[in-house]
């Protein structure tokens, strides 16, 4: 085993030496994910506008677009994708399905050293695979290029409100996955009248935008953080807490985003000011190990703790929401947590429990919209980079190059190389 990090490469393809062969893999992670990187109409558009590209699609009985829709668009189905140069997926690829020496574009969920994907990372190394992680594709200013965040925010906010309504018996929302697309879902919101309730949305980005879209469609009024803490309202309200609202430097109370991400130990969290005035927390704030959590496990035991329902869209187990005990599923999205023993319980029980929604593939409840949106981003922002002889954007997002960790991800050495 070669333990030396690979200097971050410029990902190169043999442009001018033949066709570039792209493949869409069948999602194999359980429970099934219905999304896909390119819709049939987008595949057809790619072939029309990029004559140097060919496309193959691995058949799937679970994909939101049928095999026949791809065939109707002129895209061949192919079970064996070993002839392809680049393979596009969405979620993690089962180890048994990984093809040696290929380039994969996926959300690998390994950037934080997630223990549940360690074996897959080792397989990337052993099979000399090149891994480009969608999460690491960023512009020069560090903003992510790709993501399903908007639809994660929509579904996460919906599920949080739905759980609160069930818990209190005050209103009823149907599951998102019963609707064909977002446009059909929106019709439901015009028929719902909500009681006075208080919601905090954390974060500022695609996820928060999706959450706020739902707030607006439901007629929930936005208020400033200070008013949220101090005033009473006879109608449903929400407030949005960005980084500067949530975290402050211990030394002087100020907030500098870059410094916070580089030295989170210099900061403390101020969310405690909202623990007693919030009914629903919809959490979309980015979190990494070492960053302050929104509250402590001791805070949960405080009789004044007012949050009844938490929709943890970021879904980091034991992360910014410390009572996140692990992921839930689309069909069983909510569980209860005993505030005093931290035991996992059934949902919608008593004041002793807080309900948690931790579905880790929320956009899969709106797979048609999410797939089309994601494909548009890939076509506009990523496909041109793939077809360049050299790409700094792809270089920075390449975690593993031909079986070797790249320099920027050498911090994962123990995770990737050391036996568990």
N, C-alpha and C positions, 0 to 999 in steps of 0.2 A: 504494500500500500504506500502510495506517495503522499506524504503528509504536508508537503510544501504547498502554500497557497499559490494559485495562478494569478499573475498580474491581470487586473481587470481587462478583458479582451475587448476589442472592437468586434462585435459579432459580424461575421462576413458570410455572404452567400455567393454562389458561383454565377453572379449576373454576367451575361455575355457568354457563358459556357453551356447554356442549356436552359431548360425550364426549371422554375422553382415550384416544387410540389408541396402543396399544403393539404393537411388532413384534419378533419373534425372528428375527435374521438367520441366514443360513446361514454357517457358518464357512468362510472361504476361504483361510486361511493354510496353506501347505504345509510339512511334511506335514500331512495332515488331522487336525483336532481333532474328537473325537466328542462333546464336552460341549455343554451348552446351559444357558441361564440358568434356564429353568423346565421342569420335567417336564410331561407332558400332564395328569396328575392335579392338579398345582399350577395350571396354567392354568385348569382347570375350577373349582377352588376360588376363584381370583381373580374369575372372572366371576360366581360365585354370591354372593360377599360384597362386591364392589365394582361396583355397577350402573352407575357412571359410566365404567367401563373397558371397552374392547373390545381384542381380541387377534387378531393375525394371525401366521402362522408361514410363513417362507420355506421351500419344500421343500428337503430335503437327503437325498442317498443315503448320507451318512456319519454322520449323527447317531446317538447311542446309542439314542434313541427313534425309531421309524419314523414316516414321514408318516401312516400309517394309524392309529397310536396317537393322534396329535393329532386326526385326523378323528373317531375313535371317542369322543374326549372333547368333541366339539363345537367344536373350534377350526379355523377355516378356514385353508386353505393359500393363500398369495398370493405369487407370484413378485415382483411389483412392490410394494414397501413404501413408496412415496413418499407415500401418504396417511397414514402413521403420524406421530405427534408424537415418540415416543421409540422408539429402536431399541436392543435389548439384544443384545450379543454376548458372547464370551468373550475371544478373542485379537484381535490386530490385524486390521483390515479392509483387504483389498486396495484400493489407491487407486482402481482402476477401478470398484469397487463402492460407493464413498462417495457418498451422496446429498446434494446441497447443502442447506444451511440446516436440517438435521435435528439432533436431539440424540442422541448416542451414549453409551451406558454400556458400556465395555469396559475390559480391561487393555491400555492403549496402549503400555506399556513405553517411555515418553518422559520420564518424570520425572527421570531421571538424564542426560538428553541422549544417549540411546543412538543412536549414529551410524546403525545399520541401520534406524532408524525415522524418520529425519529427513525423508525425502521424504513420509512419511505425515503428519507434523506440518504440513509446509508445505501439504499438501492440505486439512487441517482449516482452516487460515488462509484459503487461497484460496477455498474453497467456503463460507465463512461458517458453518461447523459449530460446534455446541456440544459439547464433549467433557467428560464426567464420568468420571473414572478411578476404578475400583473401589478401587485401591490407596490412594487419597487419602480415601476415606470413613472417617472416624475419629470416635470418641467425644470428649467434652470432655477426657479425660485423655490423648488421643493414641493410644489403642489402636485398631487397625484393626477395622472392623465386619465386613468381608467377607474371604473368602479360601478358597483350596483347600488351605491349609497342612497340615492334618491328613493329608490323603491324599497330598500331596507327601512328607510325612515318612514315611508308611507305605511308599510305593513306593520312595523314595530309600534308606531303610534296607534294604529287601529287596534292591534292586539292588546295594547296596554289599556285603552279605553274599554274594549270589550270585556277584559278581565275585571276591571273596576265595576262595570255595570252588572256583571253576574254576581260579584261579591256583595253588592249592596241592593241588588234587585231593583235598581232605579231606571235602567234602560237596557235595551238589547241590541247588539250589533251582530250580524251574521259573519261567519268566517270569510276571510278574503278569498281563500282558494275555491270558493263556490262560484266566483265570478270569472267570466272569460278574460276580462281585461279591466284596466283602471277606469275606463270610461263607464263601464257598467257599474262598477263599485260606487262611483261618485253619486249615482242616482239615489243610493240608499241614504247618503248623508243629508239630503234635502228633506228627508222624512223624519229625522231624529231630533228630538228636543232634549237637551241635556239639563240636568239639575245644576245648581251652583257647585262647582268643584274647582280645585286649584291644581294646576299642572306645571311642573318645571321641565323644560327641554334643555339639555346640556349639549354643547357643541356648536360649531359654526362651519358648515360645509354641506356636502351633498346629503348626508344623513339628516342633519338638522333641517335642511330645506324640505325634504320629504315629510318630516314631522309637522313642520309649520304649514305645509300645504293641506294636511288633514285638519289641523286646527282651524284654518281659515274656512275650509269647506263646511265645517261643522258650526261655524259662527262663534268659535271660542275667541274671546277678546284678548289681545296682548296688552300686558301692563309692564311697567318698568320694575326691575328687581326690588327697589326700595319700597315702592307701593305694594308690591306683592307681599312683602314681609310685614308691613304695618297696617294695611287697610283691609276692611271686610268688603266683600262683593256679593251681590244678590244674583249673580249670573256666572257662568263658567269663564275662567280666565287662565291664561298661561303666561309665563315669563321665560325668556331665553337667557341662559347663562353661558357666556363665552369664557375663554381662558382667563381673561383679565377679571371676570366676575367671580371666578372659582378659586383662583390661586393668587397668592401674594408672597413677595419675597419677605422672608423672616426678618431681615435686617431693617427694611424701611417700608414695607407694605406695598411696594410697587411690583409691576409685572412686565417682564420682557420675554417675548415668546421664544426667541432663539436661545436665550440663556436658560429658560425653564426646561426646554427639551434637552439641553446639554448638561445642565446641573440641577435636576429636579430636587436634590437634597437641600437646596437653598430656599425652597418654597414650602408653604403650608397651604392646606385647603380651607376655604372659607364656607364650604357648603353647609356646615353645621348651623349657620344662621337660617337655613331654610327647612331644617328637619322637622320643625314643629308646625309649619304653616303649609305643608304640601300634602296633597292627597295622592297624586300620581307623579312618579319620577320617570321620565323618558330619557334614557341615558345614551347620548351619541358622542360623548367626548373620547378622544383618542387617549389610550393609556398604554404605558410600558412599565415593566418592572422597575421599581425605584421611584416612580411618581407617587405623589400623595393620593390616597384613596378619598372618595367623596365623604365617607364617614367610617367610623370604626365599629367593630363588633360590640364594643361596650355601648356605643350610641344606640344600638338596637334595643338594648335592655331598658333604656330610659323610658319611663311611663309617658313622657311627653312626645315620644317619637310618633309622628303623625302619618307617615307614608304608609298607605295600605297596599299599593300596587307599584311594582317597578318593572318597566319594560327596558331590559338591558340589551340594547341593540348592538353595542360593541362586543358583548358576549365573551368577556375575558373571565374565565373561572377564577374566583378569588381576586379579581382585579379591582377596577375603580369602584365596583359594587362588591364589597367583601362577602356578602351573603349569596353571591352567585355560586351555586354548588355544582354547576355543570350545565351542559346544553340540554334543551328540551326539543321537541319535534313539532312539526306543523300540525299534526293530528292531535298532539297532546302538549300544547304550548306552555302551560302554566303549572307551576308547583308552589306549594307553600313552604316557608322556612320558619321554624320555631325561633322566635327572637331571643329566647333565653338558652336553648340547648343547641341551636343551629342544626337541628335534625330536619331532614327533608320530609315534608308532610303533603297531604292532599291539599289542593287549592280551596280558596273561598271558605275558610273555616272561622276562626275567631280572631279577636284583637291580639291574641298571643302570636299569631303568625303574620308574616308579610308575604304577599303573592309575588312571584318572580316569573317573568317571561324571558326566556333565554334561547330562543330558536336561532340557530347559527346559519340558516340559509333562508332568511326571510324573503328575499326577492323571488324565491322559487314559488311563492304564492301568486305572483303575477308574472309567470315565466315568459309569456309572449311579449309584453311590454319591456321587461327587463332584457330579454335577448336582443330585441330590435335596437334598443338604446345602446347596449354594450357593443353590438356589431357596428353601429354607426361610429362610435368612438374608435374602434379598432381600425376601421377603414380610413378615417380621416387622419388619425394621429400615429398609428403604429405600422400599418401596412407600408406606407411610404418609407418609414425607417428601415423596415425589413429589406426593402428593395434597393437601399443605398449600399454602396461598397463598404462603408463604415458608418457606424451610428453610436454617438456618445450616449444617447438615451437608452439604447439596448445594452450597451456596455454596463451602465450603472445598474441595470435591472437583472443582469446575469449573475445569479447566485452561485451556480456551478457551471464550469466550462469543461466539457469533455471529461467529467469525473473528478474535477478538482475544484475546491472552493476558490472563489475569486478573492482578491485582496480585501475588498470592502466587507466581505462576509467571513473573514478569517476568525472572527470572534466566535463562530459556531464550530470551531475545530473539535472541541471535546464532544460536542453534540453529534457531529457528523462522523467522526473517526473512531471514537473510543467505544469499546463494547459496553453495553448497558449492564 
